[in-house]
Amino acid sequence: MALLDVSGVTLRYKTSSAVVTATERVSFTVDKSDRFVLLGPSGCGKSTLLKAVGGYMSPSEGRMSISGREIRGPGADRMMIFQEFDQLLPWKSVLANVMFPLLTARKLSRKDAEERARAYIEKVGLTRVVDAYPHTLSGGMKQRVAIARGMAMEPDILLMDEPFAALDALTRRTCQDELLQLWSETKFTVLFVTHSIAEAIRIGNRILLLSPHPGRVKAEVIDVDKVGSEDGSAGRLEKEIHDLLFAGEATAH
């Protein structure tokens, strides 16, 4: 059984003047330990899909389930990380921010929550700022705290909505490296949204390509982590994905 099963999902939401169809009949599955990327141009519904998986909106058509259980709302089995730097509580220290959802969900005692929080703060390399407050941290450091907070809950799946998009190129590359290193240590499952083909290839082992609005599945690219930059295969895959996204009809890869 797939960890996450998205079957024929159409998502619609209301604006002040219309009903917008964000995605149409999207289907995919995510297996345990996948680094699964939703890739497509702005407005293709990929972030809306992530919110639906998070339980923050319901499909107009289709079904979503995690570990065989239909998704009917948010839950501790899914943790979401956004691209905004203000997702941390400004009046709490790094340690308190990472502990907060553990205590709120009543998963652990305060002592055990602190022990786990410190362990994940160490994993993202922020032990030296454990007592610092968000306003003293760089954007990259804030994102690493958010990742530590999500990981500390030990969810079934980590949902990441363009978490590095607002960072400068060097910091973004560093954060990508750290995420991959953390994955190699714990093999957590991640559903990652991006509009960058290069980032999708770097992060994912599977990539789902979505068409422009409304989002429909154009292709799925598998075994992405087998390509390399040194032999030129990553560059060739980037061109192939670009062609799949912006030319031709829906296809399988």
Backbone as CSV, one residue per row, in Angstrom:
resi,resn,N_x,N_y,N_z,CA_x,CA_y,CA_z,C_x,C_y,C_z
1,MET,0.846,-1.197,0.000,0.000,0.000,0.000,0.887,1.255,0.000
2,ALA,0.553,2.209,-0.861,1.266,3.480,-0.891,1.017,4.239,0.409
3,LEU,1.995,5.027,0.825,1.802,5.855,2.014,0.730,6.910,1.752
4,LEU,0.843,7.601,0.614,-0.130,8.620,0.227,-0.733,8.238,-1.116
5,ASP,-2.056,8.272,-1.190,-2.761,7.933,-2.429,-3.687,9.086,-2.787
6,VAL,-3.397,9.730,-3.903,-4.231,10.824,-4.422,-4.875,10.313,-5.700
7,SER,-6.193,10.217,-5.707,-6.898,9.551,-6.807,-7.972,10.450,-7.411
8,GLY,-7.737,10.888,-8.660,-8.730,11.654,-9.413,-9.170,12.933,-8.737
9,VAL,-8.221,13.667,-8.157,-8.565,14.818,-7.320,-8.712,16.106,-8.147
10,THR,-9.895,16.680,-8.038,-10.169,18.019,-8.570,-10.361,18.958,-7.388
11,LEU,-9.660,20.079,-7.424,-9.736,21.055,-6.334,-10.269,22.369,-6.873
12,ARG,-11.275,22.885,-6.195,-11.850,24.177,-6.569,-11.952,25.054,-5.329
13,TYR,-11.829,26.369,-5.553,-12.039,27.303,-4.446,-12.731,28.553,-4.992
14,LYS,-13.424,29.252,-4.090,-14.185,30.437,-4.479,-13.368,31.697,-4.252
15,THR,-13.477,32.607,-5.216,-12.983,33.969,-5.021,-14.194,34.881,-4.933
16,SER,-13.966,36.167,-4.835,-15.088,37.104,-4.736,-15.923,37.147,-6.008
17,SER,-15.323,36.685,-7.131,-16.046,36.815,-8.399,-16.257,35.508,-9.155
18,ALA,-15.615,34.415,-8.705,-15.710,33.187,-9.499,-15.334,31.972,-8.665
19,VAL,-15.618,30.805,-9.235,-15.124,29.541,-8.694,-13.946,29.114,-9.556
20,VAL,-12.795,28.932,-8.933,-11.566,28.625,-9.646,-11.264,27.127,-9.530
21,THR,-10.999,26.495,-10.672,-10.554,25.106,-10.666,-9.029,25.105,-10.644
22,ALA,-8.459,24.655,-9.513,-7.001,24.662,-9.356,-6.361,23.439,-9.989
23,THR,-6.955,22.260,-9.755,-6.450,21.022,-10.352,-7.619,20.212,-10.893
24,GLU,-7.328,19.352,-11.860,-8.385,18.554,-12.475,-7.938,17.101,-12.601
25,ARG,-8.622,16.213,-11.872,-8.431,14.761,-11.945,-6.956,14.356,-11.802
26,VAL,-6.309,14.869,-10.785,-4.903,14.552,-10.533,-4.804,13.269,-9.712
27,SER,-3.949,12.361,-10.157,-3.715,11.106,-9.440,-2.214,10.855,-9.316
28,PHE,-1.788,10.429,-8.141,-0.415,9.979,-7.931,-0.339,9.260,-6.588
29,THR,0.727,8.511,-6.386,0.972,7.858,-5.101,2.378,8.197,-4.637
30,VAL,2.534,8.271,-3.334,3.839,8.509,-2.715,4.131,7.332,-1.796
31,ASP,5.283,6.707,-1.997,5.681,5.572,-1.173,6.556,6.035,-0.009
32,LYS,6.659,5.208,0.992,7.480,5.519,2.155,8.924,5.786,1.721
33,SER,9.500,6.841,2.263,10.880,7.289,2.001,11.052,7.950,0.644
34,ASP,9.973,8.171,-0.107,10.071,8.924,-1.356,10.434,10.384,-1.092
35,ARG,11.168,10.963,-2.015,11.312,12.412,-2.116,10.538,12.791,-3.378
36,PHE,9.245,13.019,-3.201,8.318,13.180,-4.321,8.100,14.671,-4.564
37,VAL,8.332,15.102,-5.800,8.253,16.524,-6.132,7.066,16.796,-7.044
38,LEU,6.286,17.813,-6.687,5.251,18.355,-7.563,5.856,19.559,-8.283
39,LEU,5.955,19.469,-9.599,6.632,20.488,-10.392,5.701,21.035,-11.452
40,GLY,5.671,22.340,-11.571,4.866,22.961,-12.619,4.953,24.468,-12.540
41,PRO,4.452,25.170,-13.550,4.515,26.632,-13.559,3.592,27.231,-12.508
42,SER,3.798,28.495,-12.204,2.938,29.189,-11.248,1.483,29.090,-11.690
43,GLY,0.597,28.827,-10.731,-0.822,28.746,-11.029,-1.314,27.379,-11.446
44,CYS,-0.429,26.352,-11.370,-0.849,25.016,-11.807,-1.523,24.215,-10.686
45,GLY,-1.602,24.792,-9.496,-2.326,24.135,-8.413,-1.476,23.264,-7.504
46,LYS,-0.162,23.320,-7.659,0.687,22.428,-6.861,0.637,22.771,-5.368
47,SER,0.649,24.049,-5.022,0.543,24.430,-3.614,-0.851,24.129,-3.067
48,THR,-1.863,24.278,-3.905,-3.219,23.927,-3.491,-3.326,22.436,-3.213
49,LEU,-2.683,21.631,-4.044,-2.633,20.182,-3.801,-1.978,19.875,-2.456
50,LEU,-0.896,20.569,-2.163,-0.190,20.337,-0.909,-1.088,20.687,0.278
51,LYS,-1.818,21.785,0.168,-2.737,22.171,1.246,-3.839,21.131,1.433
52,ALA,-4.300,20.563,0.332,-5.331,19.524,0.419,-4.788,18.274,1.089
53,VAL,-3.561,17.883,0.735,-2.930,16.745,1.399,-2.768,17.039,2.892
54,GLY,-2.477,18.293,3.212,-2.357,18.697,4.600,-3.680,18.711,5.345
55,GLY,-4.783,18.590,4.608,-6.096,18.551,5.227,-6.746,19.910,5.400
56,TYR,-6.214,20.931,4.724,-6.733,22.285,4.897,-7.829,22.639,3.895
57,MET,-8.089,21.757,2.927,-9.230,21.911,2.038,-9.598,20.531,1.513
58,SER,-10.850,20.383,1.089,-11.341,19.075,0.651,-11.497,19.044,-0.864
59,PRO,-11.241,17.908,-1.490,-11.426,17.804,-2.942,-12.883,17.982,-3.349
60,SER,-13.089,18.612,-4.492,-14.426,18.660,-5.080,-14.779,17.319,-5.701
61,GLU,-13.764,16.647,-6.216,-13.903,15.293,-6.764,-12.662,14.495,-6.378
62,GLY,-12.825,13.184,-6.297,-11.692,12.315,-6.018,-11.493,12.073,-4.532
63,ARG,-10.367,11.436,-4.225,-10.123,10.987,-2.858,-8.638,11.064,-2.535
64,MET,-8.341,11.391,-1.287,-6.972,11.401,-0.789,-6.921,10.563,0.478
65,SER,-5.899,9.694,0.584,-5.753,8.891,1.789,-4.290,8.764,2.157
66,ILE,-4.035,8.601,3.450,-2.695,8.374,3.946,-2.716,7.117,4.799
67,SER,-1.856,6.180,4.438,-1.816,4.856,5.089,-3.193,4.208,5.096
68,GLY,-3.957,4.424,4.015,-5.266,3.811,3.870,-6.393,4.572,4.536
69,ARG,-6.093,5.656,5.264,-7.107,6.445,5.955,-7.415,7.698,5.136
70,GLU,-8.694,7.923,4.871,-9.072,9.107,4.102,-8.694,10.369,4.855
71,ILE,-8.138,11.329,4.128,-7.756,12.607,4.732,-8.999,13.476,4.882
72,ARG,-9.332,13.805,6.122,-10.524,14.604,6.403,-10.197,15.910,7.133
73,GLY,-8.929,16.145,7.374,-8.518,17.359,8.071,-7.049,17.271,8.421
74,PRO,-6.492,18.334,9.021,-5.086,18.300,9.415,-4.826,17.222,10.461
75,GLY,-3.589,16.772,10.531,-3.220,15.768,11.522,-1.732,15.765,11.766
76,ALA,-1.316,15.205,12.903,0.098,15.157,13.261,0.891,14.220,12.361
77,ASP,0.193,13.417,11.536,0.903,12.535,10.600,1.412,13.291,9.382
78,ARG,1.042,14.581,9.256,1.500,15.432,8.167,1.931,16.777,8.751
79,MET,3.149,17.193,8.442,3.639,18.495,8.895,4.022,19.320,7.674
80,MET,3.615,20.596,7.674,3.839,21.444,6.507,4.874,22.523,6.804
81,ILE,5.751,22.757,5.832,6.755,23.817,5.910,6.564,24.732,4.717
82,PHE,6.393,26.025,4.988,6.118,27.010,3.947,7.400,27.749,3.563
83,GLN,7.302,28.593,2.534,8.479,29.354,2.112,8.648,30.627,2.923
84,GLU,7.594,31.082,3.610,7.679,32.324,4.362,8.582,32.163,5.580
85,PHE,9.349,33.192,5.884,10.254,33.143,7.026,9.535,33.408,8.351
86,ASP,8.294,33.918,8.301,7.595,34.288,9.537,6.714,33.164,10.073
87,GLN,7.012,31.909,9.720,6.215,30.794,10.203,6.588,30.385,11.629
88,LEU,7.685,30.939,12.159,8.064,30.666,13.532,7.365,31.650,14.471
89,LEU,7.190,31.244,15.720,6.594,32.119,16.726,7.668,33.077,17.223
90,PRO,7.516,34.383,16.990,8.602,35.325,17.254,8.949,35.485,18.732
91,TRP,8.009,35.168,19.615,8.251,35.344,21.042,8.847,34.088,21.699
92,LYS,9.110,33.055,20.890,9.692,31.826,21.418,11.092,31.602,20.845
93,SER,11.946,31.017,21.650,13.303,30.693,21.209,13.268,29.571,20.176
94,VAL,14.426,29.292,19.569,14.533,28.166,18.632,14.066,26.882,19.306
95,LEU,14.568,26.611,20.503,14.185,25.395,21.218,12.684,25.361,21.479
96,ALA,12.123,26.458,21.939,10.692,26.500,22.255,9.842,26.357,20.996
97,ASN,10.316,26.912,19.875,9.575,26.764,18.619,9.513,25.308,18.185
98,VAL,10.620,24.587,18.320,10.646,23.191,17.905,9.842,22.324,18.873
99,MET,9.853,22.679,20.148,9.089,21.933,21.152,7.586,22.166,21.049
100,PHE,7.191,23.343,20.537,5.793,23.780,20.615,4.789,22.761,20.080
101,PRO,4.930,22.259,18.827,3.925,21.300,18.347,3.950,19.983,19.110
102,LEU,5.111,19.583,19.629,5.194,18.356,20.412,4.354,18.477,21.683
103,LEU,4.430,19.642,22.310,3.669,19.866,23.539,2.183,20.081,23.241
104,THR,1.907,20.803,22.157,0.513,21.070,21.788,-0.225,19.776,21.458
105,ALA,0.467,18.872,20.744,-0.146,17.592,20.374,-0.147,16.592,21.533
106,ARG,0.497,16.989,22.631,0.591,16.121,23.812,1.180,14.757,23.466
107,LYS,2.157,14.798,22.594,2.813,13.549,22.190,3.839,13.094,23.219
108,LEU,4.466,14.084,23.904,5.566,13.769,24.810,5.482,14.630,26.063
109,SER,6.120,14.171,27.106,6.286,15.008,28.286,7.207,16.171,27.936
110,ARG,7.234,17.205,28.777,8.100,18.349,28.498,9.573,17.924,28.409
111,LYS,9.985,17.048,29.302,11.369,16.590,29.298,11.700,15.846,28.006
112,ASP,10.807,14.928,27.600,11.051,14.163,26.379,10.953,15.054,25.141
113,ALA,10.022,16.033,25.176,9.895,16.962,24.047,11.166,17.782,23.884
114,GLU,11.745,18.232,24.984,12.981,19.013,24.909,14.127,18.156,24.376
115,GLU,14.196,16.917,24.825,15.254,16.020,24.369,15.150,15.778,22.867
116,ARG,13.925,15.530,22.395,13.759,15.295,20.957,14.020,16.563,20.160
117,ALA,13.533,17.707,20.651,13.750,18.974,19.956,15.239,19.269,19.820
118,ARG,15.977,19.075,20.879,17.425,19.331,20.823,18.111,18.403,19.815
119,ALA,17.639,17.160,19.743,18.234,16.206,18.800,18.036,16.661,17.360
120,TYR,16.838,17.144,17.023,16.590,17.577,15.648,17.231,18.931,15.352
121,ILE,17.335,19.791,16.357,18.063,21.048,16.167,19.527,20.751,15.849
122,GLU,20.071,19.756,16.499,21.448,19.339,16.209,21.565,18.800,14.790
123,LYS,20.561,18.043,14.331,20.596,17.466,12.993,20.657,18.546,11.907
124,VAL,19.995,19.696,12.162,20.019,20.767,11.156,21.141,21.774,11.435
125,GLY,22.016,21.440,12.381,23.214,22.241,12.607,22.999,23.567,13.301
126,LEU,22.019,23.644,14.219,21.702,24.916,14.852,21.838,24.881,16.370
127,THR,22.621,23.956,16.889,22.778,23.847,18.339,23.277,25.149,18.956
128,ARG,24.131,25.864,18.239,24.720,27.087,18.809,23.712,28.221,18.954
129,VAL,22.549,28.117,18.292,21.540,29.183,18.411,20.256,28.655,19.050
130,VAL,20.375,27.609,19.839,19.196,26.971,20.404,18.374,27.923,21.269
131,ASP,19.018,28.912,21.880,18.305,29.856,22.751,18.007,31.181,22.066
132,ALA,18.335,31.296,20.783,18.106,32.543,20.053,16.643,32.677,19.646
133,TYR,16.256,33.908,19.300,14.891,34.191,18.857,14.883,34.431,17.345
134,PRO,13.734,34.175,16.694,13.685,34.235,15.226,14.215,35.524,14.606
135,HIS,13.992,36.671,15.256,14.408,37.934,14.627,15.926,38.053,14.525
136,THR,16.657,37.205,15.241,18.125,37.250,15.186,18.694,36.276,14.156
137,LEU,17.845,35.502,13.501,18.298,34.461,12.584,18.202,34.907,11.129
138,SER,19.068,34.359,10.293,18.967,34.591,8.850,17.792,33.796,8.286
139,GLY,17.439,34.089,7.037,16.337,33.364,6.404,16.597,31.870,6.328
140,GLY,17.842,31.517,5.957,18.178,30.098,5.866,18.090,29.402,7.202
141,MET,18.523,30.082,8.263,18.460,29.493,9.603,17.010,29.302,10.047
142,LYS,16.155,30.274,9.727,14.733,30.144,10.078,14.109,28.928,9.397
143,GLN,14.492,28.710,8.125,13.953,27.550,7.423,14.458,26.253,8.041
144,ARG,15.694,26.238,8.499,16.228,25.038,9.142,15.523,24.776,10.463
145,VAL,15.150,25.833,11.190,14.359,25.652,12.416,12.997,25.061,12.070
146,ALA,12.378,25.580,11.001,11.070,25.061,10.589,11.161,23.590,10.202
147,ILE,12.248,23.212,9.530,12.447,21.809,9.154,12.640,20.956,10.407
148,ALA,13.436,21.450,11.349,13.642,20.719,12.602,12.322,20.543,13.339
149,ARG,11.505,21.584,13.353,10.206,21.507,14.031,9.311,20.462,13.373
150,GLY,9.278,20.463,12.049,8.467,19.473,11.350,8.981,18.056,11.559
151,MET,10.301,17.889,11.471,10.902,16.570,11.637,10.728,16.035,13.053
152,ALA,10.765,16.933,14.047,10.667,16.508,15.440,9.329,15.831,15.731
153,MET,8.314,16.174,14.990,7.009,15.524,15.155,7.018,14.105,14.603
154,GLU,8.080,13.789,13.854,8.218,12.475,13.224,6.931,12.077,12.491
155,PRO,6.502,12.952,11.553,5.263,12.689,10.820,5.450,11.578,9.797
156,ASP,4.337,11.066,9.286,4.418,10.084,8.204,4.968,10.724,6.938
157,ILE,4.650,12.006,6.746,5.101,12.703,5.540,5.309,14.176,5.856
158,LEU,6.396,14.732,5.321,6.714,16.143,5.481,6.313,16.866,4.202
159,LEU,5.503,17.899,4.338,4.987,18.656,3.194,5.747,19.975,3.103
160,MET,6.426,20.198,1.977,7.286,21.368,1.843,6.868,22.199,0.631
161,ASP,6.405,23.426,0.901,5.889,24.300,-0.152,6.930,25.352,-0.522
162,GLU,7.743,25.036,-1.532,8.804,25.930,-2.003,9.588,26.528,-0.832
163,PRO,10.108,25.692,0.063,10.701,26.205,1.302,11.958,27.035,1.113
164,PHE,12.624,26.909,-0.048,13.881,27.621,-0.259,13.756,28.715,-1.321
165,ALA,12.549,28.973,-1.795,12.364,29.882,-2.931,12.780,31.310,-2.610
166,ALA,12.621,31.742,-1.368,12.918,33.128,-1.016,14.367,33.349,-0.602
167,LEU,15.181,32.292,-0.645,16.581,32.392,-0.243,17.470,32.761,-1.425
168,ASP,18.623,33.348,-1.143,19.583,33.613,-2.213,20.147,32.288,-2.716
169,ALA,20.765,32.310,-3.880,21.161,31.076,-4.562,22.116,30.217,-3.732
170,LEU,23.087,30.839,-3.073,24.061,30.073,-2.295,23.415,29.437,-1.070
171,THR,22.570,30.201,-0.374,21.887,29.664,0.804,20.914,28.572,0.401
172,ARG,20.251,28.763,-0.738,19.313,27.746,-1.226,20.035,26.433,-1.492
173,ARG,21.199,26.516,-2.118,21.973,25.292,-2.399,22.397,24.617,-1.087
174,THR,22.821,25.407,-0.114,23.217,24.858,1.182,22.049,24.159,1.856
175,CYS,20.869,24.786,1.828,19.691,24.190,2.457,19.267,22.911,1.735
176,GLN,19.400,22.892,0.416,19.109,21.663,-0.333,20.053,20.545,0.093
177,ASP,21.345,20.870,0.215,22.337,19.880,0.643,21.988,19.338,2.027
178,GLU,21.613,20.236,2.930,21.298,19.824,4.306,20.055,18.951,4.345
179,LEU,19.077,19.283,3.511,17.857,18.469,3.464,18.177,17.058,2.977
180,LEU,19.004,16.962,1.938,19.377,15.650,1.411,20.212,14.863,2.413
181,GLN,21.089,15.543,3.149,21.882,14.872,4.176,20.988,14.344,5.288
182,LEU,20.015,15.170,5.695,19.066,14.752,6.730,18.248,13.562,6.246
183,TRP,17.849,13.586,4.970,17.086,12.461,4.418,17.946,11.193,4.417
184,SER,19.220,11.300,4.087,20.080,10.119,4.046,20.221,9.485,5.423
185,GLU,20.076,10.283,6.474,20.198,9.775,7.837,18.912,9.137,8.341
186,THR,17.769,9.671,7.939,16.495,9.231,8.539,15.509,8.634,7.543
187,LYS,15.734,8.867,6.232,14.860,8.330,5.177,13.390,8.701,5.384
188,PHE,13.146,9.956,5.811,11.772,10.427,5.959,11.117,10.590,4.586
189,THR,9.807,10.669,4.567,9.052,10.846,3.319,8.726,12.321,3.148
190,VAL,8.966,12.844,1.961,8.712,14.267,1.728,7.935,14.455,0.429
191,LEU,6.950,15.341,0.479,6.226,15.816,-0.706,6.616,17.277,-0.864
192,PHE,7.324,17.584,-1.948,8.027,18.857,-2.117,7.478,19.588,-3.332
193,VAL,7.102,20.839,-3.156,6.574,21.659,-4.247,7.628,22.653,-4.707
194,THR,7.815,22.747,-6.020,8.722,23.752,-6.579,8.308,24.080,-8.008
195,HIS,8.735,25.263,-8.473,8.565,25.587,-9.898,9.915,25.571,-10.605
196,SER,10.967,25.161,-9.895,12.316,25.109,-10.457,12.637,23.686,-10.907
197,ILE,12.899,23.516,-12.192,13.244,22.185,-12.713,14.547,21.699,-12.093
198,ALA,15.541,22.584,-11.980,16.826,22.187,-11.409,16.666,21.725,-9.965
199,GLU,15.848,22.440,-9.196,15.641,22.048,-7.800,14.896,20.724,-7.711
200,ALA,13.918,20.518,-8.586,13.174,19.259,-8.594,14.110,18.081,-8.839
201,ILE,15.035,18.239,-9.791,15.983,17.169,-10.103,16.933,16.942,-8.934
202,ARG,17.329,18.013,-8.283,18.270,17.891,-7.162,17.624,17.236,-5.942
203,ILE,16.372,17.575,-5.656,15.701,17.105,-4.435,15.045,15.744,-4.623
204,GLY,14.393,15.526,-5.763,13.471,14.399,-5.881,14.063,13.101,-6.366
205,ASN,13.402,12.011,-6.008,13.646,10.741,-6.696,12.508,10.442,-7.670
206,ARG,11.369,11.136,-7.480,10.244,11.073,-8.417,9.693,12.482,-8.586
207,ILE,9.321,12.815,-9.817,8.795,14.151,-10.111,7.486,14.015,-10.883
208,LEU,6.440,14.659,-10.387,5.166,14.713,-11.107,5.068,16.061,-11.793
209,LEU,4.877,16.042,-13.113,4.800,17.272,-13.894,3.344,17.659,-14.078
210,LEU,3.026,18.908,-13.726,1.661,19.414,-13.826,1.570,20.476,-14.907
211,SER,0.480,20.444,-15.649,0.253,21.408,-16.724,-0.124,22.763,-16.141
212,PRO,-0.054,23.831,-16.969,-0.558,25.128,-16.527,-2.039,25.040,-16.155
213,HIS,-2.500,26.060,-15.458,-3.857,26.121,-14.895,-4.939,25.697,-15.890
214,PRO,-5.869,24.823,-15.426,-5.835,24.083,-14.161,-4.848,22.925,-14.235
215,GLY,-4.249,22.574,-13.115,-3.217,21.558,-13.091,-3.741,20.174,-13.439
216,ARG,-3.148,19.576,-14.452,-3.411,18.175,-14.810,-2.068,17.463,-14.904
217,VAL,-2.061,16.163,-14.690,-0.812,15.410,-14.768,-0.360,15.320,-16.226
218,LYS,0.855,15.788,-16.487,1.429,15.656,-17.828,2.348,14.452,-17.925
219,ALA,3.070,14.170,-16.847,4.000,13.038,-16.855,4.515,12.802,-15.448
220,GLU,5.039,11.612,-15.223,5.795,11.347,-14.005,7.174,10.850,-14.406
221,VAL,8.193,11.452,-13.813,9.577,11.064,-14.073,10.081,10.300,-12.850
222,ILE,10.588,9.105,-13.057,11.026,8.263,-11.951,12.545,8.092,-11.968
223,ASP,13.080,7.550,-10.887,14.518,7.280,-10.765,15.363,8.524,-11.028
224,VAL,14.853,9.669,-10.576,15.552,10.928,-10.834,16.905,10.957,-10.133
225,ASP,17.005,10.314,-8.962,18.244,10.377,-8.201,19.374,9.562,-8.823
226,LYS,19.101,8.903,-9.941,20.155,8.147,-10.628,20.918,8.991,-11.644
227,VAL,20.423,10.199,-11.915,21.124,11.061,-12.866,22.225,11.820,-12.135
228,GLY,23.220,12.259,-12.872,24.332,12.989,-12.274,24.683,14.211,-13.084
229,SER,25.284,15.189,-12.411,25.657,16.424,-13.110,26.971,16.265,-13.877
230,GLU,27.847,15.389,-13.392,29.169,15.285,-14.003,29.126,14.688,-15.403
231,ASP,28.222,13.739,-15.637,28.161,13.105,-16.964,27.171,13.802,-17.898
232,GLY,26.579,14.878,-17.423,25.649,15.632,-18.265,24.233,15.124,-18.256
233,SER,23.953,14.024,-17.545,22.601,13.455,-17.583,21.584,14.353,-16.888
234,ALA,22.020,15.093,-15.857,21.099,16.009,-15.180,20.667,17.129,-16.131
235,GLY,21.619,17.635,-16.894,21.290,18.673,-17.866,20.349,18.174,-18.943
236,ARG,20.573,16.942,-19.408,19.687,16.375,-20.430,18.281,16.158,-19.866
237,LEU,18.211,15.711,-18.599,16.904,15.505,-17.976,16.180,16.828,-17.786
238,GLU,16.918,17.873,-17.444,16.304,19.190,-17.273,15.664,19.650,-18.581
239,LYS,16.340,19.457,-19.693,15.769,19.832,-20.988,14.560,18.967,-21.322
240,GLU,14.665,17.674,-21.035,13.550,16.770,-21.318,12.312,17.165,-20.516
241,ILE,12.516,17.498,-19.231,11.394,17.905,-18.388,10.798,19.216,-18.895
242,HIS,11.659,20.148,-19.290,11.160,21.415,-19.848,10.283,21.151,-21.065
243,ASP,10.728,20.272,-21.944,9.949,19.959,-23.143,8.626,19.284,-22.793
244,LEU,8.646,18.410,-21.798,7.416,17.742,-21.364,6.421,18.732,-20.772
245,LEU,6.938,19.693,-20.009,6.060,20.666,-19.362,5.411,21.629,-20.346
246,PHE,6.169,22.032,-21.345,5.720,23.164,-22.174,5.414,22.811,-23.615
247,ALA,5.465,21.515,-23.951,5.118,21.158,-25.319,4.446,19.785,-25.316
248,GLY,3.535,19.577,-26.273,2.947,18.251,-26.470,1.806,17.949,-25.523
249,GLU,1.264,16.757,-25.677,0.133,16.294,-24.891,0.613,15.475,-23.706
250,ALA,-0.319,15.148,-22.795,0.015,14.339,-21.623,0.663,13.031,-22.037
251,THR,1.691,12.652,-21.280,2.437,11.456,-21.629,2.941,10.765,-20.386
252,ALA,3.442,9.576,-20.525,4.065,8.868,-19.417,5.544,8.736,-19.706
253,HIS,6.353,8.708,-18.662,7.818,8.624,-18.857,8.338,7.382,-18.142
